[in-house]
Amino acid sequence: MRLGRHDSEELNIPETEASEEILASAAEGEEKPEIDLRKLKKKDLLEIMLKQGEEIDRLRAQVADLEAKLEDRNFTFDKIGSIAEASLAVTDIFKEAEKAAVIYLENIRSRVK
């Protein structure tokens, strides 16, 4: 596994002799040099693992938050769908009631004549 220079800076890894050599090559114009993890000390590797663990925890919390928001949004859409269906049903009821009223008035008018 290799890390780019940006990754090691983000993790605030103390520079060791091995990483100094690798990072020095970046100063010569290479774009995002890679660090060979086999050349790092145990302390540096443990710090990388700790930072990665913290990042994983942060991302898991973010995923849980986003999943909760998505579930809430899905509930809202379901609710909106139910309201729309109820509205259509009420509209149909009013149409049927209007038809019944027209028939009733026609029957009354035909009786009066």
Protein Blocks (a to p, Z undefined) as FASTA:
>chain_A
ZZdfklmmmnopacdfklmmmmmmmmnopahiaddfklpcfklmmmmmmmmmmmmmmmmm
mmmmmmmmmmmmmmmmmmmmmmmmmmmmmmmmmmmmmmmmmmmmmmmmmmmZZ
